[in-house]
Amino acid sequence: MKEFNTLSLLANEASKNGKEEILRRNETETLKKLLWYTYNPYLTYRVQQLDEPMAYNVVQPDISQELFLLIDLLAKHTTTPTEARGMIKRLLAKCTKDGAEWVAKVIKRDLKAGVSSSTINKAFPNLIPVFDVMLAHPMVEPKSGEQHWGKVKYPAIVEIKFDGFRVIAICDGETVRFFSREGLEILTLDHLIPQIMQLRPGTKFVLDGEAIGIKYNPNCKTAKKNYDAGKNWQFAQGLSMAKSKQGTYPDKEMRDCLGYKVWDIIDYDYFLTQGANGACKPLKYRKTELAGLFERLDRPLPSIQMSVTRLAYNKEDIVRMFKEAVAAKEEGIMVKDKEDVYQFKRSYSNIKVKEFYTADLRVEDCFEGTKGTKNEGSLGTMLVGDGTISGKVMGGWGDDLGLDMWLRHKRGKMVGVIVEVIYKEITADNNMRHCVFVRERFDKTECSWG
């Protein structure tokens, strides 16, 4: 198959422009289908392990139609793991060793070719569906101090900002699939499926919310460590249990200890087409619809709750609600425009109000950005610390400064430099959460806080 040769060319090309040119120059319907099956965020195959055949073919035949039929079957999740491995093994045996490796990469949804959905869509517009969710701006920019009070439209909806793990639940009327904010499928939340189906049986809809610890689970090691230290165990437990392997925790433990806080309901077609089709409803109507679903239940759901909604009529209301949330040891509050529709980007219709702290720490190491992203060939991650606490800084520098610091690091000029960072809190492991770069402290040679 000549398409496998194209994938090899992609893997060996370093530049994004070069990858786009390779895609355009070698365009075929089979190539586009291979890319679609690999990068479509709404397709998941749940294949954890592949079995190698005893022998491979000498010549690579065109197995594209067999591959696409097999993937369509895997996407339905109707086969057992043993059946799926057997079918895949038989298909791999029809390929050369190199061809089998590409088939395996497609099924595992990672070509390892340094190409992203955005690069593919530049070469073949709108080929890969996009998975974006609505994100919020901070009320006070932590780096610049710029404030956005003027962007609030009163009366505004206010609700608690839960400190959990973002989860999108997509119900197709028969079952529910869960995704992270990046579009990665989460396979550990099956205990929520029957409860979500009770909300609107037999219909299609999408829920937006967060997985979070609702009852302390001493069997969750990260939660126990934070609980014993008086730290935020709810976040640690929610993240750890949601990201655990299937079967790590018993069903009852998952039901009792890992909850889902829901704050929005979105039309199924509207979400899957990222706003191109479907019902486009203002937030106030979505909130009414969501509240109605919970109110019709005979009894509360054991693991799922709708976030409590309040109205703020001025800045003083928002400040008071924020202080109440902090006093209750919540992360903060969300301020939302009740007239706005769900947007698939960061929007001032959603504004978060929360606290941050600052520290001046020493750079311990730097790492290049992930291949295929905008930070490839530039600074991607910076590790900072003072010997007692540490943090992984994922951003805060612009493109020019990121490139400058990465080139300085390659010359051995970044490790040991003092930088100012902002962070949300320190965990029981002495790691800073939500650590963001602010600036380099040319005026300092020692670490400090405050």
Secondary structure, DSSP 8 states (H G I E B T S, - for coil): -HHHHHHHHHHH--SHHHHHHHHHHT--HHHHHHHHHHH-TT-----------S---SS----HHHHHHHHHHHHTT-S-HHHHHHHHHHHHTTS-HHHHHHHHHHHTT---SS--HHHHHHHSTT-S------EEEESB-TTT--B-GGG--SSEEEEEE--SEEEEEEEESS-EEEE-TTS-EE-S-GGGHHHHHHHSTT-EEEEEEEEEESS--TTSHHHHHHHHTTS-HHHHHHHHHHTS-TTSS-HHHHHHHEEEEEEEEE-HHHHHTTTSSS----HHHHHHHHHHHHHT-SS--SSEEE---EEE-SHHHHHHHHHHHHHTT--EEEEE-TT----SSEEEEEEEEE--EEEEEEEEEEEE--TTSTTTTSEEEEEEE-SS-EEEE---S-HHHHHHHHHHHHTT-STT-EEEEEESEE-TTSEEES-EEEEE-TT-SS-EE-
